[in-house]
Amino acid sequence: MLSMSGCAIGMLFYRDARTKDIYRSPGSKKNYYTIKATTLSHCGCTYLMINNYVNKKKTFYIRYNYSNVTEKTIYSINDKTKKVDTVELEATTNNDFSIPLDSLDLEIYNRIDNILLEKPKEIIYEIKRKDYKGYKRKPKYLTE
């Protein structure tokens, strides 16, 4: 007998997602970050998506509270292959991090804290605040 969670069953029958702009950092037109809230009706959850741009190119994104996990994906151009390389990280509230938060991470997480205190109407379902200390590398899965 197969068993499925309520969220998985909901995904089979109803897939309504709404994304709303919450915040755009002030200042530069080329270097900035945005925060958007995405609400998934099938499971009754909301998560935040943060995109960072340098010279109008996306350099990383953070998914905050996505399936109760916060992840960061960093993009860089490989000098040899000229292709985009990605590094996937998972935020941790423990001291088991290998990469500490940098000043931009701290600014973004402080902005998120303020947004969660303000409770804007775009955030329909509660997002729990977490005190992240750094990042761990996510394991790469081999497909060979």
Contacts in CASP RR format, 6 or more apart in sequence:
PFRMAT RR
TARGET T0000
AUTHOR 0000-0000-0000
METHOD contacts of the structure
MODEL  1
MLSMSGCAIGMLFYRDARTKDIYRSPGSKKNYYTIKATTLSHCGCTYLMI
NNYVNKKKTFYIRYNYSNVTEKTIYSINDKTKKVDTVELEATTNNDFSIP
LDSLDLEIYNRIDNILLEKPKEIIYEIKRKDYKGYKRKPKYLTE
4 12 0 8 1.000
6 43 0 8 1.000
7 42 0 8 1.000
7 43 0 8 1.000
7 45 0 8 1.000
10 42 0 8 1.000
10 43 0 8 1.000
11 42 0 8 1.000
11 43 0 8 1.000
13 42 0 8 1.000
14 41 0 8 1.000
14 42 0 8 1.000
15 42 0 8 1.000
16 40 0 8 1.000
16 41 0 8 1.000
16 42 0 8 1.000
17 38 0 8 1.000
17 39 0 8 1.000
17 40 0 8 1.000
17 41 0 8 1.000
18 38 0 8 1.000
18 39 0 8 1.000
18 41 0 8 1.000
19 36 0 8 1.000
19 37 0 8 1.000
19 38 0 8 1.000
19 39 0 8 1.000
19 49 0 8 1.000
20 36 0 8 1.000
20 37 0 8 1.000
20 39 0 8 1.000
20 122 0 8 1.000
21 34 0 8 1.000
21 35 0 8 1.000
21 36 0 8 1.000
21 122 0 8 1.000
22 35 0 8 1.000
22 36 0 8 1.000
22 37 0 8 1.000
22 48 0 8 1.000
22 115 0 8 1.000
22 120 0 8 1.000
22 122 0 8 1.000
22 123 0 8 1.000
23 34 0 8 1.000
23 35 0 8 1.000
23 111 0 8 1.000
23 115 0 8 1.000
24 32 0 8 1.000
24 33 0 8 1.000
24 34 0 8 1.000
24 35 0 8 1.000
25 32 0 8 1.000
25 33 0 8 1.000
25 34 0 8 1.000
25 111 0 8 1.000
26 32 0 8 1.000
30 53 0 8 1.000
30 54 0 8 1.000
30 55 0 8 1.000
30 56 0 8 1.000
31 53 0 8 1.000
31 54 0 8 1.000
31 55 0 8 1.000
32 52 0 8 1.000
32 53 0 8 1.000
33 50 0 8 1.000
33 51 0 8 1.000
33 52 0 8 1.000
33 53 0 8 1.000
33 104 0 8 1.000
33 108 0 8 1.000
34 50 0 8 1.000
34 51 0 8 1.000
34 53 0 8 1.000
35 48 0 8 1.000
35 49 0 8 1.000
35 50 0 8 1.000
35 108 0 8 1.000
35 111 0 8 1.000
35 112 0 8 1.000
35 115 0 8 1.000
36 48 0 8 1.000
36 49 0 8 1.000
36 50 0 8 1.000
36 51 0 8 1.000
37 46 0 8 1.000
37 47 0 8 1.000
37 48 0 8 1.000
37 49 0 8 1.000
37 120 0 8 1.000
37 122 0 8 1.000
37 123 0 8 1.000
37 124 0 8 1.000
38 46 0 8 1.000
38 47 0 8 1.000
38 48 0 8 1.000
38 49 0 8 1.000
39 45 0 8 1.000
39 46 0 8 1.000
39 123 0 8 1.000
39 124 0 8 1.000
39 125 0 8 1.000
40 46 0 8 1.000
40 47 0 8 1.000
44 124 0 8 1.000
44 125 0 8 1.000
45 65 0 8 1.000
45 125 0 8 1.000
46 65 0 8 1.000
46 123 0 8 1.000
46 124 0 8 1.000
46 125 0 8 1.000
46 126 0 8 1.000
46 127 0 8 1.000
47 63 0 8 1.000
47 64 0 8 1.000
47 65 0 8 1.000
47 66 0 8 1.000
47 67 0 8 1.000
47 127 0 8 1.000
48 62 0 8 1.000
48 63 0 8 1.000
48 64 0 8 1.000
48 65 0 8 1.000
48 112 0 8 1.000
48 115 0 8 1.000
48 127 0 8 1.000
49 61 0 8 1.000
49 62 0 8 1.000
49 63 0 8 1.000
49 64 0 8 1.000
50 61 0 8 1.000
50 62 0 8 1.000
50 63 0 8 1.000
50 64 0 8 1.000
50 108 0 8 1.000
50 112 0 8 1.000
51 58 0 8 1.000
51 60 0 8 1.000
51 61 0 8 1.000
52 58 0 8 1.000
52 59 0 8 1.000
52 60 0 8 1.000
52 61 0 8 1.000
52 104 0 8 1.000
52 108 0 8 1.000
53 59 0 8 1.000
58 75 0 8 1.000
59 74 0 8 1.000
59 75 0 8 1.000
59 76 0 8 1.000
60 72 0 8 1.000
60 73 0 8 1.000
60 74 0 8 1.000
60 75 0 8 1.000
61 72 0 8 1.000
61 73 0 8 1.000
62 70 0 8 1.000
62 71 0 8 1.000
62 72 0 8 1.000
62 73 0 8 1.000
62 91 0 8 1.000
62 108 0 8 1.000
63 69 0 8 1.000
63 70 0 8 1.000
63 71 0 8 1.000
64 70 0 8 1.000
64 112 0 8 1.000
64 127 0 8 1.000
65 127 0 8 1.000
65 128 0 8 1.000
65 130 0 8 1.000
68 128 0 8 1.000
69 90 0 8 1.000
69 91 0 8 1.000
70 90 0 8 1.000
70 91 0 8 1.000
70 130 0 8 1.000
70 132 0 8 1.000
71 88 0 8 1.000
71 89 0 8 1.000
71 90 0 8 1.000
71 91 0 8 1.000
71 138 0 8 1.000
72 88 0 8 1.000
72 89 0 8 1.000
72 90 0 8 1.000
72 91 0 8 1.000
72 105 0 8 1.000
72 135 0 8 1.000
73 86 0 8 1.000
73 87 0 8 1.000
73 88 0 8 1.000
73 89 0 8 1.000
74 86 0 8 1.000
74 87 0 8 1.000
74 89 0 8 1.000
75 84 0 8 1.000
75 85 0 8 1.000
75 86 0 8 1.000
76 84 0 8 1.000
76 85 0 8 1.000
76 87 0 8 1.000
77 83 0 8 1.000
77 84 0 8 1.000
77 85 0 8 1.000
78 84 0 8 1.000
78 85 0 8 1.000
87 137 0 8 1.000
88 137 0 8 1.000
88 138 0 8 1.000
88 140 0 8 1.000
89 99 0 8 1.000
89 135 0 8 1.000
89 136 0 8 1.000
89 137 0 8 1.000
89 138 0 8 1.000
90 135 0 8 1.000
90 136 0 8 1.000
90 137 0 8 1.000
90 138 0 8 1.000
91 130 0 8 1.000
91 132 0 8 1.000
91 134 0 8 1.000
91 135 0 8 1.000
92 132 0 8 1.000
92 133 0 8 1.000
92 134 0 8 1.000
92 135 0 8 1.000
92 136 0 8 1.000
93 130 0 8 1.000
93 131 0 8 1.000
93 132 0 8 1.000
93 133 0 8 1.000
94 133 0 8 1.000
95 133 0 8 1.000
96 136 0 8 1.000
97 133 0 8 1.000
97 134 0 8 1.000
97 135 0 8 1.000
97 136 0 8 1.000
98 135 0 8 1.000
98 136 0 8 1.000
98 137 0 8 1.000
99 134 0 8 1.000
99 135 0 8 1.000
99 136 0 8 1.000
99 137 0 8 1.000
100 133 0 8 1.000
100 134 0 8 1.000
101 109 0 8 1.000
101 132 0 8 1.000
101 133 0 8 1.000
101 134 0 8 1.000
101 135 0 8 1.000
105 132 0 8 1.000
105 134 0 8 1.000
109 132 0 8 1.000
112 129 0 8 1.000
113 129 0 8 1.000
115 123 0 8 1.000
116 123 0 8 1.000
116 127 0 8 1.000
116 129 0 8 1.000
END
